[in-house]
Amino acid sequence: MKKINIIGVVIAILLLGGIIWASRSADKNAALNNTSNKSAAADSLTNLSGSLSAEEAAFDFGAVSMAAGNVRHSFKIKNNSGQPVTIAKIYTSCMCTTAELIKGDKKFGPFEMPGHGYIPKINEIVAPGEEAEIEVVFDPTAHGPAGVGRIQRAVTVENSSGQPFNLQISALVTP
């Protein structure tokens, strides 16, 4: 009887020690991932792509009422390289967000989330020093009543520089 109790206590201690060890490893990995994600986000905000940049890489709409309807924001982008950059595709991270490329008097899009249909190739060339706009539209009603709260969405621009160009919007959705 005594041997069974001792074995039970030893097993319990080993299990508890294993749980503590595993949680510490997970905490260290989470901290490392969080740090690398923050630095990656900071890098993407300062220089979005090897050739393309934006005056601002993120925009916060603040409080957005579902009753007020869609909100939009235009991001100004520029080709800072000495070579032409071809914008191949634009897509968003969620069905509630669309994006259009505006270059001069030409408009391409709207483009949306890849899982909601075919995303056509744009293949529009942005010359060195040339500017364009990406207009992002957010629909606060797209997720229905469950969509209330803080949101963050991304717009990705695939281009010939080899690095995706990312823009972000955020908002606090209210009824």
N, C-alpha and C positions, 0 to 999 in steps of 0.2 A: 504494500500500500504506500509506503514511504517513497519507494523508487518511482512510482507512477506520479506522485506529486512533484518530485524533483525534476523529472523529465518534462512535465507540463510547464513548470516554471521556466526551465531552460528554453523550451520551445517558444514560450511567450516572450521572453527577453530577446531571443534571436529575431523573432518577427517584428517586435517593436524597434529594435536596432536597424533592421532592414528598411522599415518604413521611414524612419528618420533619415537614414543615409540616402534613400531614393528621393525624398522630398528636398533635401539640400542640393542634390545634383540637379533636380528640376528647377529649383530657384536660381541656381547659377546659370543654367542654360537660358532661362527666361530673361535674366538680367543681361546676358550677352546679346541675345536676340533683340531685346528692347533697345539697347545701345546702338546696335548696328542698324536697326530700323530707323531710329532717330537720325543718325548720321546720313543714311541714305535719303531720308526725307529732306534733310537740310541741303544735301547736294542737289537733289532734284529741284529744289526751290531756287537755288542760285544759278545753276546752269542746267537747263532742262535737257539739253541734248548737246552733242558735240558741235552742232552747227546752228541749231535753233535756240532762241531764248525768248523770254517774255518779260514785260515790265513787271508783271505779277504772276506767280505760278499758282496761287491759291486765293480764293475769294470767299468770304463769309457773308451770306445774305442776312445774318442775324435772325430775328424772329420772323417766320413766314406763316401767314394764316392760310389754312386750307380754303377758307371762304374767299380769299382774295385772288386765288387762281395762280397761274404760272408766273414765275419770275425768271429773268434773263440777265446774263452778264456777258460782255464781250472782252475777251483776252486779246491783247495786241501781241503778235509774235513777229520775230525778225530773224532773217538769215544773217548771222554774224560772220560767216566764213567767206572765203574768197571763191568758193565753188557753188554752183547751183545745188539746191536740195529739192528732191522730189518728195512730195507728201503722197504716200501710197494709200493709206487708210486712216480713218478716224472712227473710233468707237468709244462707247461709254460703259461704265461699270454697272449700270442698273437701268431697268426699263423706264424709270421715272425721269431720266435725263436724256436729252438729245443734244447734238452739236452740229453746227454748220461751219464750213470754211468760207470766209468772205475775202476775196482777193480782187481789189478794184471793183468793177461792176459785176463780177461773176460770183455766183453763190453755188456752193456744192453741199448737198445734204437735204434734209436732216439725216444724221447718222445716229444709230442707237446701239444698244447692247447686242453683242454678237449672237447670243442664244435666241434672239427674237427675229431672226431672219438673216438674209444674206447681206453682208457688208460689202458694197461694191468698191472697187479700186478707184481712187481719185486720179492719181498720177499727175498732179499739178505741180509745176516747177516754181520754186521760189528762188529768184535770182539773188546773187550776193548783195547784201544791204537792203533787199526788198522787205516790205512789211505786209502782213495780212492780219486778219482777225479770225478768231474762233469764237462764235457766239454759242453759249451754253444756255439751254432752257431746262429748268427744273419744274416738274409738276408735283406739287405737294399732295395732291389728291390721288396719285397713282396707286398708293398702297392702302387706300381706304382708311377707316378709323384706326387701324393698327399702326399706321404710319406716323403717329404723333411722337415727337421727341427729336433728339439730335441725330442728324444725318451727315454723312461725308461721302461724296461721290467723286469719281475720277473720269477724266477724258484722256484717252491715249491716242497719240498721233504717231503712226508708223511712218518712217521716212528713210531716205537713202543714206543718211549718216550712220545708220546701223544701231543707233540708240533710240529707243522709244522716247517720245516727248510727252510728259505728263502734266496735266493741269488738274486742280482740285477745286471743288466747291463744297461748302458746308452750310448748314442752316439749322435752326431750331424750329421744327414744324409744330404749329399750334392749331387747335380746331378753329 
